[in-house]
Amino acid sequence: MNAARPADETGSRAGGRRSREATEVDAGPLPARPQAAEGPRPGEGHPGEGGADADLAVVGAGILGLAVASALLARRPELRVVVLERQSSVGTEQTGHNSGVIHSGVYYRPGSLKALLCVEGARRMYAYCDRHELPYERCGKLIVATEQSELAMLDTLEQRGLANGVAGLRRVRGGDLAEIEPHARGLAALHVPETGIVDYGAVARSLALGLESRGGAVVCNAAVHTVERRRRRIVLHGERGELRARGAIFCAGGWTDVLLRATGATSDLRVVPFRGQYLLLRPQARHLVRSLVYPVPDPTLPFLGVHLTRRIDGNVLIGPSALMVAAPDAYRLGRVDRASLARTLSWPGTYRVARRWWRTALEEVAMAASRRRLVAAAARFVPELRAGDTMPGPAGVRAQAVSRSGELVDDFRIAEHDRALHVQNAPSPAATSSLALAELIADRAEPYLNPA
Ligand SMILES: Cc1cc2nc3c(=O)[nH]c(=O)nc-3n(C[C@H](O)[C@H](O)[C@H](O)COP(=O)(O)OP(=O)(O)OC[C@H]3O[C@@H](n4cnc5c(N)ncnc54)[C@H](O)[C@@H]3O)c2cc1C
């Protein structure tokens, strides 16, 4: 194992490079029943059988890992690409536990990676869904200001949207909200027609099938435990044995830090899990929301606030809350992973976040404990909403990078360390942006794959 060295956290530097236009993930027609492969390509050996060789190893079969593997295989079809996933199927963590929104790009600071990649990513996501006949709806979103103090931020969002190239933005007066969302109330709103909804779990399964149809391998039940350097190879040891590759890309979401350490890198960021609890509207109350209704976000937080989201399956979500928890897979509130908890508690940034955001944290605890509090947050802009209109819903856990100084890192961050790239911060809208972010990561990984 290499001695610990600081990783090169170059999110902003990479931001100067636009994602490649030419290569888009294309998987051709899909079989009816998606399934993950049990091993690498025939004839290439199996990580459980004395080890296997690959050109590129990707760790994590969430939407990002699969998009990165697909992008590299689209550029270099001769590559042996293997994706290793600890779960028994793909897209089961953040990718399968989110709001399912294809964001438009209005929220993000112009020039940031999020701004660049969300607009381009949404364009690619719609095109991908069209090509693969995956259901989506470009249903639009209403961002509603309910207090005078929020109007300036609504202006900012409109300006950011224009600067980022979001099409069709329209300011709506309070009295005209009902034309778009009959049950919404507020002082003013921003209508964003480019926003849409999709099932990102289905997108991930489709990407996995596409990869396999082009000779890539997606190996499930294949957790990576340790990482070793051997001459010009990176060797991944795990549940299925040994995989030797010329380069590795780690897209491990909430487990990023574990793998970063395993490669011998150190970092000034740590991923802290924030649980988001949703409620569901009962069927008889779904008429209260046509598409998506959001509050004006707090500009100092990377979360968008409790919103109402129609899902592609017709359900309507209310949420999510944002509560710091003790495991990256704390889908149950009481779940504790001791190692994850120790990582969070031993990080100075955690205490700085707690000191700075204690009021917000108390509010989040209240929302986690009380359905009424969560409903009240959404009733600010849909006042007819009652706690009785809701039932328990799903939960997701965000992998949010926190700096040593207690900053909740807003933009995407990628760290590089000796033939390995680590996606260190890929919070929302990383699912929307995945197909564009993957091209940027592929640009940086390509040098590892050139002949020695
Ligand atoms: C509550 C919530 C709401 C959100 N809403 C939206 C939204 O509406 N729109 C949007 O664009 N984004 C949204 N996001 C963000 C989005 O879901 C994530 O940014 C995106 O899914 C990140 O994808 P990923 O592939 O990086 O991570 P993940 O989906 O978490 O995948 C990481 C994978 O790595 C695997 N892994 C970890 N460790 C190992 C190991 N040692 N060996 C092998 N495999 C390993 C995990 O099992 C997992 O499958 C939301 C997120 C949450 C939590």
The ligand as a Tripos MOL2 file, in Angstrom:
@<TRIPOS>MOLECULE
LIG
   53    58     1     0     0
SMALL
NO_CHARGES

@<TRIPOS>ATOM
      1 C1        -32.8120   12.2730   -1.0930 C.3       1 LIG1
      2 C2        -32.1090   12.5650   -2.3890 C.ar      1 LIG1
      3 C3        -32.7460   13.2700   -3.4150 C.ar      1 LIG1
      4 C4        -32.0720   13.5380   -4.6110 C.ar      1 LIG1
      5 N1        -32.7570   14.1050   -5.6620 N.ar      1 LIG1
      6 C5        -32.1290   14.2490   -6.8560 C.ar      1 LIG1
      7 C6        -32.8320   14.7040   -7.9960 C.ar      1 LIG1
      8 O1        -34.0450   14.8770   -7.9580 O.2       1 LIG1
      9 N2        -32.1410   14.9080   -9.1530 N.ar      1 LIG1
     10 C7        -30.7980   14.6740   -9.2440 C.ar      1 LIG1
     11 O2        -30.2030   14.9160  -10.3060 O.2       1 LIG1
     12 N3        -30.0970   14.2020   -8.1730 N.ar      1 LIG1
     13 C8        -30.7470   13.9590   -7.0070 C.ar      1 LIG1
     14 N4        -30.0730   13.4400   -5.9420 N.ar      1 LIG1
     15 C9        -28.6510   13.1520   -6.0870 C.3       1 LIG1
     16 C10       -28.4000   11.8730   -6.8570 C.3       1 LIG1
     17 O3        -29.2320   10.8200   -6.4460 O.3       1 LIG1
     18 C11       -26.9420   11.4820   -6.6570 C.3       1 LIG1
     19 O4        -26.1550   12.6140   -6.8970 O.3       1 LIG1
     20 C12       -26.5130   10.3900   -7.6270 C.3       1 LIG1
     21 O5        -27.3820    9.2910   -7.5550 O.3       1 LIG1
     22 C13       -25.0840    9.9770   -7.3190 C.3       1 LIG1
     23 O6        -24.8060    8.8100   -8.0520 O.3       1 LIG1
     24 P1        -23.5540    7.9280   -7.6920 P.3       1 LIG1
     25 O7        -23.4680    6.8740   -8.7240 O.co2     1 LIG1
     26 O8        -22.3970    8.8450   -7.5000 O.co2     1 LIG1
     27 O9        -23.8610    7.3480   -6.2210 O.3       1 LIG1
     28 P2        -24.6840    6.0750   -5.7260 P.3       1 LIG1
     29 O10       -25.9630    5.9180   -6.4450 O.co2     1 LIG1
     30 O11       -24.7740    6.2100   -4.2440 O.co2     1 LIG1
     31 O12       -23.7570    4.8670   -6.1190 O.3       1 LIG1
     32 C14       -22.5680    4.5280   -5.4360 C.3       1 LIG1
     33 C15       -22.4140    3.0250   -5.5830 C.3       1 LIG1
     34 O13       -21.1350    2.6160   -5.0930 O.3       1 LIG1
     35 C16       -21.3020    1.3540   -4.4950 C.3       1 LIG1
     36 N5        -20.1620    1.0880   -3.6170 N.ar      1 LIG1
     37 C17       -19.8140    1.7660   -2.4870 C.ar      1 LIG1
     38 N6        -18.7030    1.2270   -1.9380 N.ar      1 LIG1
     39 C18       -18.3400    0.1830   -2.7220 C.ar      1 LIG1
     40 C19       -17.2830   -0.7580   -2.6580 C.ar      1 LIG1
     41 N7        -16.3830   -0.7520   -1.6700 N.pl3     1 LIG1
     42 N8        -17.1940   -1.6920   -3.6250 N.ar      1 LIG1
     43 C20       -18.0940   -1.7390   -4.6510 C.ar      1 LIG1
     44 N9        -19.1410   -0.8600   -4.7450 N.ar      1 LIG1
     45 C21       -19.2620    0.1000   -3.7970 C.ar      1 LIG1
     46 C22       -22.6200    1.4950   -3.7520 C.3       1 LIG1
     47 O14       -23.1730    0.2470   -3.4060 O.3       1 LIG1
     48 C23       -23.4440    2.2640   -4.7690 C.3       1 LIG1
     49 O15       -24.1920    1.4160   -5.6320 O.3       1 LIG1
     50 C24       -30.7320   13.1390   -4.7510 C.ar      1 LIG1
     51 C25       -30.0910   12.4220   -3.7250 C.ar      1 LIG1
     52 C26       -30.7920   12.0950   -2.5750 C.ar      1 LIG1
     53 C27       -30.1130   11.2580   -1.5420 C.3       1 LIG1
@<TRIPOS>BOND
     1     1     2 1
     2     2     3 ar
     3     2    52 ar
     4     3     4 ar
     5     4     5 ar
     6     4    50 ar
     7     5     6 ar
     8     6     7 ar
     9     6    13 1
    10     7     8 2
    11     7     9 ar
    12     9    10 ar
    13    10    11 2
    14    10    12 ar
    15    12    13 ar
    16    13    14 ar
    17    14    15 1
    18    14    50 ar
    19    15    16 1
    20    16    17 1
    21    16    18 1
    22    18    19 1
    23    18    20 1
    24    20    21 1
    25    20    22 1
    26    22    23 1
    27    23    24 1
    28    24    25 2
    29    24    26 1
    30    24    27 1
    31    27    28 1
    32    28    29 2
    33    28    30 1
    34    28    31 1
    35    31    32 1
    36    32    33 1
    37    33    34 1
    38    33    48 1
    39    34    35 1
    40    35    36 1
    41    35    46 1
    42    36    37 ar
    43    36    45 ar
    44    37    38 ar
    45    38    39 ar
    46    39    40 ar
    47    39    45 ar
    48    40    41 1
    49    40    42 ar
    50    42    43 ar
    51    43    44 ar
    52    44    45 ar
    53    46    47 1
    54    46    48 1
    55    48    49 1
    56    50    51 ar
    57    51    52 ar
    58    52    53 1
@<TRIPOS>SUBSTRUCTURE
     1 LIG1         1 GROUP 0 **** ****
